[in-house]
Amino acid sequence: MELGMIGLGRMGGNMAQRLVSGGHRVVTYDRDPEAVTASHGFGGEGASSLEDIVSRLTAPRAIWIMVPAGQPTENTVDALAPLLSQGDAILDGGNANYKDSMRRAVKLAEHGIDFIDVGTSGGIWGLAEGYSLMVGGDEAAVKRLEPIFHTLAPGPGLGYSRVGPSGAGHFTKMVHNGVEYGLMQAYAEGFELLAAKKEFALDLPAIAQTWRHGSVVRSWLLDLAADALKADPGLESIDSYVDDSGEGRWTVEESVELAVPIPVITLALQARFRSRQDQPFGGRLLAALRQQFGGHAVRRPGE
């Protein structure tokens, strides 16, 4: 099967490479000409523009976009739509808000163009291990494009499913990322507690390795934690600053709309916010209040 790939960042480039190695013809495009040139190294056919990538594909076309969520995705879809024909399909593998994906699907359907939202997990390991694909969109259109999904997935019958209509793929990926927040926070808190028990001088890398086998908390995230602790047991080379790319916020917002409690995911998101603060105001106010009502000592900057 042939398709276009727009957006050759690390994940997009790896996906294009996996597709080529799986026997697909992939025409690549990125605003960075060097990324397009690099794609030639794994067999990608570089295009010079959106018009060029469309002209190189045979109808019905399939074009996969891997650009940042929000305005970059909006601009790309808006620029592609007039170039495509009835029966063509745009697949969005980025972390778009599912409501935007639903809106885009309706808009493109007016022109006979299918919009497929593909929640994609796998990160930098996907090239070798395969990707988990949560696909939303018209059932017939998804069926037609299944050779692409089967190639990107970890193996036959593994890591891929059509989860529902347009928007369902990105909604599922949003919740997936919320769960990821909670799991990561639990590991972080557990290992912090272990590290705090100084009298036992616990070997954190060894404990992580022990938990990886036979434990009910074993997981790929634990595997990665074990690797990180082995390389730097005290994690002294890393600052305690954790960013978020938006999906956790959307998950919490959705829980409010649906009145579904998700306290673990919500607190995990809040913990990320706290990690970015230096001498947070709230903590200083707590210290001030204890001094005011109880005369408790406070620490001054530099002490």
TIMAR-777209 format. One record per residue (C-alpha): residue number from 1; y negated, x, z; residue in one letter. Coordinates in Angstrom, 2 decimals, decimal comma, padded with zeros to 5 digits, always signed. Layout:
# residues N
+-----+---------+---------+---------+----+
!   i !      yy !      xx !      zz ! aa !
+-----+---------+---------+---------+----+
! NUM !       Y !       X !       Z !  A !
...
+-----+---------+---------+---------+----+
# end
This chain:
# residues 303
+-----+---------+---------+---------+----+
!   i !      yy !      xx !      zz ! aa !
+-----+---------+---------+---------+----+
!   1 ! +000,00 ! +000,00 ! +000,00 !  M !
!   2 ! -003,60 ! +001,14 ! -000,54 !  E !
!   3 ! -006,65 ! +000,64 ! +001,61 !  L !
!   4 ! -010,10 ! +001,99 ! +002,36 !  G !
!   5 ! -010,98 ! +003,62 ! +005,67 !  M !
!   6 ! -014,63 ! +003,62 ! +006,73 !  I !
!   7 ! -015,49 ! +005,73 ! +009,75 !  G !
!   8 ! -013,73 ! +009,07 ! +010,14 !  L !
!   9 ! -014,42 ! +009,89 ! +013,74 !  G !
!  10 ! -011,52 ! +011,33 ! +015,67 !  R !
!  11 ! -009,62 ! +008,06 ! +015,95 !  M !
!  12 ! -010,46 ! +006,79 ! +012,47 !  G !
!  13 ! -009,56 ! +010,12 ! +010,92 !  G !
!  14 ! -006,26 ! +010,22 ! +012,80 !  N !
!  15 ! -005,42 ! +006,70 ! +011,70 !  M !
!  16 ! -006,16 ! +007,56 ! +008,09 !  A !
!  17 ! -003,96 ! +010,63 ! +008,37 !  Q !
!  18 ! -001,07 ! +008,61 ! +009,84 !  R !
!  19 ! -001,37 ! +006,07 ! +007,04 !  L !
!  20 ! -001,33 ! +008,77 ! +004,36 !  V !
!  21 ! +001,69 ! +010,42 ! +005,95 !  S !
!  22 ! +003,35 ! +006,99 ! +005,92 !  G !
!  23 ! +003,02 ! +006,76 ! +002,17 !  G !
!  24 ! -000,15 ! +004,69 ! +001,84 !  H !
!  25 ! -003,00 ! +005,53 ! -000,51 !  R !
!  26 ! -006,16 ! +005,82 ! +001,60 !  V !
!  27 ! -009,66 ! +006,05 ! +000,17 !  V !
!  28 ! -011,98 ! +007,43 ! +002,85 !  T !
!  29 ! -015,71 ! +007,16 ! +003,48 !  Y !
!  30 ! -018,03 ! +008,31 ! +006,24 !  D !
!  31 ! -021,77 ! +008,86 ! +006,44 !  R !
!  32 ! -020,93 ! +012,48 ! +007,25 !  D !
!  33 ! -019,86 ! +014,14 ! +003,96 !  P !
!  34 ! -018,04 ! +016,85 ! +005,91 !  E !
!  35 ! -015,73 ! +014,25 ! +007,45 !  A !
!  36 ! -014,91 ! +012,93 ! +003,98 !  V !
!  37 ! -014,22 ! +016,46 ! +002,76 !  T !
!  38 ! -011,98 ! +017,08 ! +005,77 !  A !
!  39 ! -009,94 ! +013,99 ! +004,87 !  S !
!  40 ! -008,91 ! +015,68 ! +001,63 !  H !
!  41 ! -006,86 ! +018,04 ! +003,77 !  G !
!  42 ! -004,38 ! +015,31 ! +004,72 !  F !
!  43 ! -004,43 ! +013,52 ! +001,38 !  G !
!  44 ! -007,32 ! +011,11 ! +001,74 !  G !
!  45 ! -009,26 ! +010,30 ! -001,41 !  E !
!  46 ! -012,92 ! +010,71 ! -000,55 !  G !
!  47 ! -015,53 ! +008,20 ! -001,71 !  A !
!  48 ! -019,26 ! +008,82 ! -001,90 !  S !
!  49 ! -020,49 ! +005,34 ! -000,89 !  S !
!  50 ! -019,38 ! +001,85 ! +000,01 !  L !
!  51 ! -019,69 ! +000,86 ! -003,64 !  E !
!  52 ! -017,48 ! +003,80 ! -004,59 !  D !
!  53 ! -014,78 ! +002,98 ! -002,05 !  I !
!  54 ! -014,63 ! -000,64 ! -003,24 !  V !
!  55 ! -014,46 ! +000,39 ! -006,91 !  S !
!  56 ! -011,51 ! +002,69 ! -006,24 !  R !
!  57 ! -009,34 ! -000,03 ! -004,70 !  L !
!  58 ! -007,25 ! -002,63 ! -006,52 !  T !
!  59 ! -007,73 ! -006,30 ! -005,68 !  A !
!  60 ! -006,88 ! -007,81 ! -003,30 !  P !
!  61 ! -008,56 ! -005,01 ! -001,38 !  R !
!  62 ! -008,13 ! -004,06 ! +002,25 !  A !
!  63 ! -010,87 ! -002,05 ! +003,95 !  I !
!  64 ! -010,49 ! -000,85 ! +007,54 !  W !
!  65 ! -013,69 ! -000,04 ! +009,44 !  I !
!  66 ! -013,76 ! +002,24 ! +012,48 !  M !
!  67 ! -017,41 ! +002,40 ! +013,47 !  V !
!  68 ! -019,12 ! +001,77 ! +016,83 !  P !
!  69 ! -019,30 ! -001,83 ! +018,04 !  A !
!  70 ! -022,53 ! -003,77 ! +017,77 !  G !
!  71 ! -025,12 ! -003,11 ! +015,11 !  Q !
!  72 ! -023,19 ! -000,36 ! +013,28 !  P !
!  73 ! -020,27 ! -002,76 ! +012,73 !  T !
!  74 ! -022,65 ! -005,58 ! +011,80 !  E !
!  75 ! -024,44 ! -003,41 ! +009,26 !  N !
!  76 ! -021,19 ! -002,21 ! +007,73 !  T !
!  77 ! -019,74 ! -005,70 ! +007,36 !  V !
!  78 ! -023,02 ! -007,02 ! +005,90 !  D !
!  79 ! -023,14 ! -004,18 ! +003,39 !  A !
!  80 ! -019,49 ! -004,59 ! +002,37 !  L !
!  81 ! -019,39 ! -008,36 ! +001,98 !  A !
!  82 ! -021,41 ! -008,60 ! -001,28 !  P !
!  83 ! -019,22 ! -005,90 ! -002,83 !  L !
!  84 ! -015,93 ! -007,69 ! -002,17 !  L !
!  85 ! -014,14 ! -010,56 ! -003,90 !  S !
!  86 ! -012,17 ! -013,60 ! -002,85 !  Q !
!  87 ! -008,84 ! -012,55 ! -001,38 !  G !
!  88 ! -010,10 ! -009,19 ! -000,10 !  D !
!  89 ! -009,91 ! -008,33 ! +003,61 !  A !
!  90 ! -012,00 ! -006,40 ! +006,11 !  I !
!  91 ! -010,15 ! -005,07 ! +009,15 !  L !
!  92 ! -012,14 ! -004,02 ! +012,21 !  D !
!  93 ! -010,23 ! -001,63 ! +014,45 !  G !
!  94 ! -013,18 ! -000,86 ! +016,73 !  G !
!  95 ! -013,95 ! -002,28 ! +020,16 !  N !
!  96 ! -016,12 ! -005,16 ! +018,99 !  A !
!  97 ! -016,95 ! -008,13 ! +021,18 !  N !
!  98 ! -014,48 ! -010,87 ! +020,27 !  Y !
!  99 ! -017,27 ! -013,43 ! +019,90 !  K !
! 100 ! -018,85 ! -011,26 ! +017,21 !  D !
! 101 ! -015,48 ! -011,05 ! +015,47 !  S !
! 102 ! -015,10 ! -014,84 ! +015,49 !  M !
! 103 ! -018,56 ! -015,20 ! +014,00 !  R !
! 104 ! -017,90 ! -012,59 ! +011,32 !  R !
! 105 ! -014,63 ! -014,26 ! +010,37 !  A !
! 106 ! -016,35 ! -017,60 ! +009,82 !  V !
! 107 ! -019,13 ! -016,00 ! +007,80 !  K !
! 108 ! -016,78 ! -014,06 ! +005,54 !  L !
! 109 ! -014,41 ! -017,00 ! +005,08 !  A !
! 110 ! -017,22 ! -018,81 ! +003,26 !  E !
! 111 ! -016,80 ! -016,20 ! +000,53 !  H !
! 112 ! -013,00 ! -016,20 ! +000,60 !  G !
! 113 ! -012,85 ! -012,85 ! +002,42 !  I !
! 114 ! -010,46 ! -012,43 ! +005,34 !  D !
! 115 ! -011,71 ! -010,75 ! +008,50 !  F !
! 116 ! -008,98 ! -009,27 ! +010,68 !  I !
! 117 ! -009,84 ! -008,03 ! +014,18 !  D !
! 118 ! -007,44 ! -005,32 ! +015,29 !  V !
! 119 ! -007,55 ! -004,35 ! +018,94 !  G !
! 120 ! -006,38 ! -000,75 ! +018,81 !  T !
! 121 ! -005,15 ! +001,42 ! +021,66 !  S !
! 122 ! -003,74 ! +004,92 ! +021,49 !  G !
! 123 ! -006,74 ! +007,20 ! +021,57 !  G !
! 124 ! -006,34 ! +010,78 ! +020,44 !  I !
! 125 ! -002,54 ! +010,56 ! +020,86 !  W !
! 126 ! -002,11 ! +007,82 ! +018,27 !  G !
! 127 ! -001,63 ! +010,19 ! +015,34 !  L !
! 128 ! +001,60 ! +011,54 ! +016,82 !  A !
! 129 ! +002,72 ! +008,65 ! +019,04 !  E !
! 130 ! +001,49 ! +005,62 ! +017,11 !  G !
! 131 ! -000,99 ! +002,92 ! +018,07 !  Y !
! 132 ! -000,73 ! -000,34 ! +019,98 !  S !
! 133 ! -002,18 ! -003,00 ! +017,68 !  L !
! 134 ! -003,33 ! -006,43 ! +018,86 !  M !
! 135 ! -004,17 ! -008,34 ! +015,69 !  V !
! 136 ! -006,21 ! -011,50 ! +015,29 !  G !
! 137 ! -006,77 ! -013,40 ! +012,07 !  G !
! 138 ! -005,35 ! -015,74 ! +009,46 !  D !
! 139 ! -001,56 ! -015,65 ! +009,65 !  E !
! 140 ! -000,99 ! -015,27 ! +005,90 !  A !
! 141 ! -003,59 ! -012,52 ! +005,60 !  A !
! 142 ! -002,09 ! -010,61 ! +008,54 !  V !
! 143 ! +001,38 ! -010,95 ! +007,00 !  K !
! 144 ! +000,14 ! -009,48 ! +003,73 !  R !
! 145 ! -001,30 ! -006,48 ! +005,57 !  L !
! 146 ! +001,71 ! -005,84 ! +007,80 !  E !
! 147 ! +002,78 ! -002,64 ! +005,99 !  P !
! 148 ! -000,41 ! -001,06 ! +007,36 !  I !
! 149 ! +000,27 ! -002,21 ! +010,90 !  F !
! 150 ! +003,91 ! -001,15 ! +010,80 !  H !
! 151 ! +002,89 ! +002,35 ! +009,75 !  T !
! 152 ! +000,29 ! +002,70 ! +012,50 !  L !
! 153 ! +002,56 ! +001,28 ! +015,22 !  A !
! 154 ! +004,86 ! +003,56 ! +017,25 !  P !
! 155 ! +008,02 ! +002,28 ! +015,56 !  G !
! 156 ! +009,86 ! -000,73 ! +014,10 !  P !
! 157 ! +009,19 ! -003,76 ! +016,24 !  G !
! 158 ! +007,10 ! -001,76 ! +018,69 !  L !
! 159 ! +003,42 ! -001,89 ! +019,60 !  G !
! 160 ! +002,24 ! -004,47 ! +017,07 !  Y !
! 161 ! +001,83 ! -008,24 ! +017,07 !  S !
! 162 ! -000,43 ! -010,91 ! +015,67 !  R !
! 163 ! -001,71 ! -012,33 ! +018,93 !  V !
! 164 ! -003,64 ! -015,28 ! +017,53 !  G !
! 165 ! -006,51 ! -016,43 ! +015,27 !  P !
! 166 ! -009,74 ! -014,59 ! +014,55 !  S !
! 167 ! -011,17 ! -013,05 ! +017,69 !  G !
! 168 ! -007,86 ! -013,03 ! +019,56 !  A !
! 169 ! -007,18 ! -009,40 ! +018,72 !  G !
! 170 ! -010,41 ! -008,10 ! +020,17 !  H !
! 171 ! -010,19 ! -010,50 ! +023,13 !  F !
! 172 ! -006,74 ! -009,14 ! +023,97 !  T !
! 173 ! -007,99 ! -005,56 ! +023,63 !  K !
! 174 ! -010,92 ! -006,38 ! +025,91 !  M !
! 175 ! -008,56 ! -007,58 ! +028,64 !  V !
! 176 ! -006,30 ! -004,57 ! +027,97 !  H !
! 177 ! -009,22 ! -002,26 ! +028,69 !  N !
! 178 ! -010,08 ! -004,18 ! +031,83 !  G !
! 179 ! -006,52 ! -003,68 ! +033,08 !  V !
! 180 ! -006,89 ! +000,00 ! +032,18 !  E !
! 181 ! -009,98 ! +000,21 ! +034,41 !  Y !
! 182 ! -008,02 ! -001,16 ! +037,35 !  G !
! 183 ! -005,03 ! +001,13 ! +036,85 !  L !
! 184 ! -007,20 ! +004,22 ! +036,53 !  M !
! 185 ! -009,15 ! +003,31 ! +039,66 !  Q !
! 186 ! -005,97 ! +002,79 ! +041,67 !  A !
! 187 ! -004,65 ! +006,23 ! +040,71 !  Y !
! 188 ! -008,03 ! +007,80 ! +041,46 !  A !
! 189 ! -008,22 ! +006,24 ! +044,92 !  E !
! 190 ! -004,62 ! +007,06 ! +045,77 !  G !
! 191 ! -004,93 ! +010,73 ! +044,89 !  F !
! 192 ! -008,26 ! +010,94 ! +046,70 !  E !
! 193 ! -006,59 ! +009,66 ! +049,85 !  L !
! 194 ! -003,79 ! +012,20 ! +049,45 !  L !
! 195 ! -006,31 ! +015,00 ! +049,01 !  A !
! 196 ! -008,19 ! +013,92 ! +052,14 !  A !
! 197 ! -005,13 ! +014,46 ! +054,38 !  K !
! 198 ! -005,96 ! +018,15 ! +054,85 !  K !
! 199 ! -003,43 ! +018,78 ! +057,64 !  E !
! 200 ! -000,53 ! +018,18 ! +055,22 !  F !
! 201 ! -001,96 ! +020,42 ! +052,46 !  A !
! 202 ! -000,37 ! +018,08 ! +049,95 !  L !
! 203 ! +000,48 ! +019,50 ! +046,51 !  D !
! 204 ! -001,11 ! +016,88 ! +044,26 !  L !
! 205 ! +000,27 ! +018,21 ! +040,96 !  P !
! 206 ! +003,80 ! +018,18 ! +042,46 !  A !
! 207 ! +003,34 ! +014,65 ! +043,80 !  I !
! 208 ! +002,13 ! +013,44 ! +040,42 !  A !
! 209 ! +005,22 ! +014,97 ! +038,79 !  Q !
! 210 ! +007,46 ! +013,35 ! +041,41 !  T !
! 211 ! +005,94 ! +009,92 ! +040,84 !  W !
! 212 ! +006,46 ! +010,23 ! +037,09 !  R !
! 213 ! +010,24 ! +009,85 ! +037,43 !  H !
! 214 ! +011,91 ! +006,83 ! +039,00 !  G !
! 215 ! +008,78 ! +005,55 ! +040,76 !  S !
! 216 ! +007,56 ! +002,00 ! +040,28 !  V !
! 217 ! +004,06 ! +003,39 ! +039,60 !  V !
! 218 ! +005,14 ! +005,65 ! +036,74 !  R !
! 219 ! +003,12 ! +005,20 ! +033,54 !  S !
! 220 ! +001,49 ! +007,07 ! +030,68 !  W !
! 221 ! -001,75 ! +007,16 ! +032,68 !  L !
! 222 ! +000,16 ! +008,87 ! +035,49 !  L !
! 223 ! +001,54 ! +011,34 ! +032,94 !  D !
! 224 ! -002,03 ! +012,16 ! +031,94 !  L !
! 225 ! -003,08 ! +012,44 ! +035,60 !  A !
! 226 ! -000,25 ! +014,91 ! +036,16 !  A !
! 227 ! -001,42 ! +016,98 ! +033,20 !  D !
! 228 ! -005,01 ! +017,00 ! +034,49 !  A !
! 229 ! -003,98 ! +018,01 ! +038,01 !  L !
! 230 ! -001,69 ! +020,74 ! +036,74 !  K !
! 231 ! -004,54 ! +022,25 ! +034,72 !  A !
! 232 ! -007,10 ! +021,92 ! +037,55 !  D !
! 233 ! -005,57 ! +020,86 ! +040,92 !  P !
! 234 ! -008,96 ! +020,36 ! +042,58 !  G !
! 235 ! -010,61 ! +018,96 ! +039,46 !  L !
! 236 ! -013,46 ! +021,35 ! +040,21 !  E !
! 237 ! -014,40 ! +021,65 ! +036,54 !  S !
! 238 ! -015,20 ! +017,93 ! +036,24 !  I !
! 239 ! -018,18 ! +015,97 ! +037,55 !  D !
! 240 ! -017,63 ! +012,59 ! +039,22 !  S !
! 241 ! -019,37 ! +010,67 ! +036,45 !  Y !
! 242 ! -017,45 ! +007,91 ! +034,68 !  V !
! 243 ! -018,97 ! +006,09 ! +031,72 !  D !
! 244 ! -017,92 ! +002,74 ! +030,29 !  D !
! 245 ! -017,97 ! +001,59 ! +026,68 !  S !
! 246 ! -018,55 ! -002,10 ! +027,33 !  G !
! 247 ! -015,14 ! -003,77 ! +027,34 !  E !
! 248 ! -014,91 ! -003,78 ! +031,14 !  G !
! 249 ! -018,27 ! -005,54 ! +031,40 !  R !
! 250 ! -017,21 ! -008,12 ! +028,82 !  W !
! 251 ! -013,97 ! -008,72 ! +030,71 !  T !
! 252 ! -015,84 ! -009,38 ! +033,95 !  V !
! 253 ! -018,33 ! -011,63 ! +032,16 !  E !
! 254 ! -015,45 ! -013,60 ! +030,64 !  E !
! 255 ! -013,85 ! -014,04 ! +034,06 !  S !
! 256 ! -017,09 ! -015,61 ! +035,30 !  V !
! 257 ! -017,24 ! -017,96 ! +032,31 !  E !
! 258 ! -013,63 ! -019,05 ! +032,80 !  L !
! 259 ! -013,76 ! -018,99 ! +036,62 !  A !
! 260 ! -010,72 ! -016,70 ! +036,69 !  V !
! 261 ! -010,87 ! -014,20 ! +039,58 !  P !
! 262 ! -010,28 ! -010,56 ! +038,63 !  I !
! 263 ! -011,40 ! -008,68 ! +041,77 !  P !
! 264 ! -009,55 ! -005,42 ! +041,02 !  V !
! 265 ! -011,02 ! -005,05 ! +037,53 !  I !
! 266 ! -014,47 ! -006,08 ! +038,78 !  T !
! 267 ! -014,43 ! -003,50 ! +041,58 !  L !
! 268 ! -013,14 ! -000,83 ! +039,21 !  A !
! 269 ! -016,15 ! -001,46 ! +036,97 !  L !
! 270 ! -018,50 ! -001,31 ! +039,94 !  Q !
! 271 ! -016,93 ! +001,99 ! +041,00 !  A !
! 272 ! -017,82 ! +003,43 ! +037,60 !  R !
! 273 ! -021,42 ! +002,39 ! +038,08 !  F !
! 274 ! -021,49 ! +004,07 ! +041,49 !  R !
! 275 ! -020,01 ! +007,29 ! +040,07 !  S !
! 276 ! -023,14 ! +007,82 ! +037,96 !  R !
! 277 ! -025,59 ! +007,67 ! +040,85 !  Q !
! 278 ! -026,93 ! +010,70 ! +042,65 !  D !
! 279 ! -027,85 ! +009,84 ! +046,24 !  Q !
! 280 ! -027,66 ! +006,07 ! +045,58 !  P !
! 281 ! -030,46 ! +004,01 ! +047,13 !  F !
! 282 ! -028,02 ! +001,58 ! +048,70 !  G !
! 283 ! -026,27 ! +004,35 ! +050,59 !  G !
! 284 ! -029,58 ! +005,69 ! +051,88 !  R !
! 285 ! -030,60 ! +002,22 ! +053,03 !  L !
! 286 ! -027,33 ! +001,88 ! +054,95 !  L !
! 287 ! -028,08 ! +005,13 ! +056,76 !  A !
! 288 ! -031,63 ! +003,98 ! +057,51 !  A !
! 289 ! -030,41 ! +000,67 ! +058,94 !  L !
! 290 ! -027,92 ! +002,39 ! +061,27 !  R !
! 291 ! -030,75 ! +004,58 ! +062,52 !  Q !
! 292 ! -033,05 ! +001,61 ! +063,01 !  Q !
! 293 ! -030,72 ! -000,56 ! +065,08 !  F !
! 294 ! -028,59 ! +002,04 ! +066,78 !  G !
! 295 ! -030,53 ! +005,26 ! +066,75 !  G !
! 296 ! -027,79 ! +006,95 ! +064,76 !  H !
! 297 ! -028,61 ! +010,32 ! +063,24 !  A !
! 298 ! -029,36 ! +010,58 ! +059,54 !  V !
! 299 ! -029,02 ! +013,52 ! +057,22 !  R !
! 300 ! -032,09 ! +014,77 ! +055,41 !  R !
! 301 ! -032,09 ! +016,18 ! +051,86 !  P !
! 302 ! -031,04 ! +019,80 ! +051,88 !  G !
! 303 ! -029,25 ! +019,63 ! +055,24 !  E !
+-----+---------+---------+---------+----+
# end
